C-alpha cells in the first residue's frame, strides 16, 4: 500500500487516465473527486459490501446481481 499526504487542491494520478483530487478537508472528513474514463468502475467500498451481503441474503446468483449492479453504475451522471 502506498500512503501519501495531500492537501486541499492537490491531486494523485493513477496511470495515464485516473486522477484523484482532494476537494475539501473538514475535520476528519475528506471530500475527494475521481476523474476516470466511463469504462472504469468507481464504487464506494461500503456499497460493494452491502451488495455482497444482500446477494448472500437473497441467495441470488452472482451473475444476476452483477448485471443489476452494472445497470445501477451506468446511471451515474456526474
C-alpha positions as CSV (number, residue, x, y, z in Angstrom):
1,X,0.0,0.0,0.0
2,X,1.3,3.4,-0.9
3,X,0.5,6.2,1.7
4,X,0.6,9.8,0.6
5,X,-0.2,13.1,2.2
6,X,-2.1,15.6,0.1
7,X,-3.6,19.0,0.9
8,X,-6.8,20.5,-0.4
9,X,-6.4,21.3,-4.1
10,X,-3.7,18.7,-4.7
11,X,-4.2,15.5,-6.8
12,X,-2.9,12.0,-7.3
13,X,-2.5,10.4,-10.7
14,X,-3.0,6.6,-11.2
15,X,-1.7,5.6,-14.6
16,X,-2.4,7.9,-17.5
17,X,-6.2,8.3,-17.2
18,X,-7.2,8.3,-13.5
19,X,-6.9,11.3,-11.2
20,X,-8.0,11.6,-7.6
21,X,-8.4,15.2,-6.4
22,X,-8.6,16.4,-2.9
23,X,-11.6,18.8,-3.0
24,X,-12.1,19.7,0.7
25,X,-10.8,18.8,4.2
26,X,-13.0,19.5,7.2
27,X,-12.0,17.9,10.5
28,X,-11.7,14.1,10.0
29,X,-13.7,14.2,6.7
30,X,-12.1,14.5,3.3
31,X,-14.1,15.1,0.1
32,X,-12.4,13.7,-3.0
33,X,-13.2,13.8,-6.7
34,X,-12.3,11.0,-9.1
35,X,-11.7,11.6,-12.7
36,X,-11.7,8.4,-14.7
37,X,-12.9,7.0,-18.1
38,X,-16.5,5.7,-18.0
39,X,-15.3,2.1,-18.6
40,X,-13.5,2.1,-15.2
41,X,-15.9,1.3,-12.4
42,X,-15.6,3.6,-9.4
43,X,-17.7,2.3,-6.4
44,X,-17.5,3.1,-2.7
45,X,-16.3,0.0,-0.8
46,X,-19.2,0.3,1.6
47,X,-21.7,0.0,-1.3
48,X,-19.8,-3.1,-2.5
49,X,-20.1,-4.7,0.9
50,X,-23.8,-4.0,1.2
51,X,-24.4,-5.5,-2.3
52,X,-22.5,-8.7,-1.3
53,X,-24.5,-9.0,1.9
54,X,-27.8,-8.6,0.0
55,X,-26.8,-11.2,-2.6
56,X,-25.9,-13.7,0.1
57,X,-29.2,-13.0,2.0
58,X,-31.3,-13.3,-1.2
59,X,-29.4,-16.4,-2.4
60,X,-29.3,-14.7,-5.9
61,X,-26.8,-15.9,-8.5
62,X,-23.7,-13.7,-8.6
63,X,-24.2,-13.1,-12.4
64,X,-27.7,-11.6,-11.9
65,X,-26.5,-9.4,-9.1
66,X,-23.6,-8.1,-11.2
67,X,-25.9,-7.3,-14.0
68,X,-28.1,-5.2,-11.7
69,X,-25.0,-3.5,-10.2
70,X,-23.7,-2.7,-13.6
71,X,-27.0,-1.1,-14.6
72,X,-27.0,1.0,-11.5
73,X,-23.5,2.1,-12.1
74,X,-24.4,3.2,-15.6
75,X,-27.0,5.6,-14.2
76,X,-24.3,7.8,-12.6
77,X,-24.5,11.1,-14.4
78,X,-21.9,13.2,-12.7
